[in-house]
C-alpha cells in the first residue's frame, strides 16, 4: 500500500500505479522534443527543480491533451481517460463483490 501525507493507506495511489510508465513516457517525450520551457521551473535548495505556477498550468494542459489520445488496450480503442475510468469501475465492482460475501 502507498501512504498519503498523514501516513494512512491510500488505494488511489495504487490505482494510478499502472499509469506511471505512461506518464514517464509522456514527460520523456516532451523533454526529447524540447517542449518544456525553462521558465516553467524554479530551483529549490531542498527539493531541486520545482514547477512554477505557469509550469504546472502548462504541464497539466499537456497531460490533459494526452489523456484524450485514443489507444488500443485489451482489444478496445478508447482514450486513455476512458481506459482509466473503466479500470476504476472494474475495481469498484470487484471491491463491492468482495464486500457482499
C-alpha positions in Angstrom: 0.0 0.0 0.0 1.0 3.6 -0.6 0.6 6.1 2.2 -0.5 9.7 2.0 1.0 12.6 4.0 -1.0 11.5 7.0 0.6 8.0 6.9 -2.7 6.3 6.1 -3.0 3.7 3.3 -4.5 5.2 0.2 -5.8 2.9 -2.5 -5.9 5.8 -5.0 -2.1 5.8 -5.2 -2.1 2.1 -6.0 -4.8 2.5 -8.7 -2.8 5.0 -10.6 0.4 3.0 -10.4 -0.1 1.2 -13.7 -0.2 4.7 -15.3 3.2 5.7 -14.1 5.2 4.2 -17.1 2.8 6.1 -19.5 3.2 9.4 -17.7 7.0 8.9 -17.5 6.9 8.3 -21.3 4.9 11.4 -21.8 7.4 13.6 -19.9 10.4 11.9 -21.5 8.8 12.6 -24.9 8.2 16.3 -24.0 11.8 16.6 -22.9 13.2 14.9 -26.0 11.1 17.1 -28.3 12.2 20.3 -26.4 8.6 21.1 -25.5 9.4 22.1 -21.9 10.2 25.8 -21.2 12.9 26.7 -18.7 10.6 29.4 -17.3 8.3 26.6 -16.1 10.8 25.6 -13.5 12.5 27.1 -10.4 15.2 25.7 -8.2 14.9 24.9 -4.6 17.8 24.1 -2.2 16.0 21.3 -0.6 14.0 19.8 -3.4 15.9 20.7 -6.6 13.7 21.7 -9.5 10.1 22.6 -9.0 7.4 23.6 -11.4 6.3 27.2 -11.3 2.6 28.1 -11.3 2.8 28.6 -15.1 4.7 25.4 -15.5 2.0 23.4 -13.6 -0.6 25.0 -15.8 1.2 24.1 -19.0 2.1 20.5 -17.9 -1.5 19.9 -16.8 -2.8 21.0 -20.2 -0.3 18.8 -22.0 -1.3 15.9 -19.7 -5.0 16.5 -20.3 -4.3 16.5 -24.1 -2.5 13.2 -23.7 -5.5 11.7 -21.7 -7.7 12.4 -24.8 -5.5 10.4 -27.1 -7.1 7.2 -28.3 -5.2 3.9 -27.9 -6.0 0.3 -28.2 -5.8 -1.6 -24.9 -7.4 -5.0 -24.3 -8.7 -5.0 -27.8 -10.7 -1.8 -27.2 -9.9 1.6 -28.7 -10.7 4.5 -26.4 -9.0 7.5 -24.8 -6.5 6.9 -22.0 -9.0 8.8 -19.9 -11.8 6.3 -20.7 -9.5 3.3 -20.2 -8.6 4.7 -16.7 -12.3 5.2 -15.9 -13.1 1.6 -17.0 -10.3 0.2 -14.8 -11.6 2.2 -11.8 -15.1 0.9 -12.4 -13.8 -2.7 -12.7 -12.0 -2.3 -9.4 -15.1 -0.9 -7.7 -17.1 -3.8 -9.0 -14.6 -6.3 -7.5 -14.5 -4.5 -4.2 -18.3 -4.5 -3.9 -18.4 -8.2 -4.9 -15.8 -9.0 -2.2 -17.7 -6.9 0.4 -21.0 -8.6 -0.3 -19.6 -12.1 0.6 
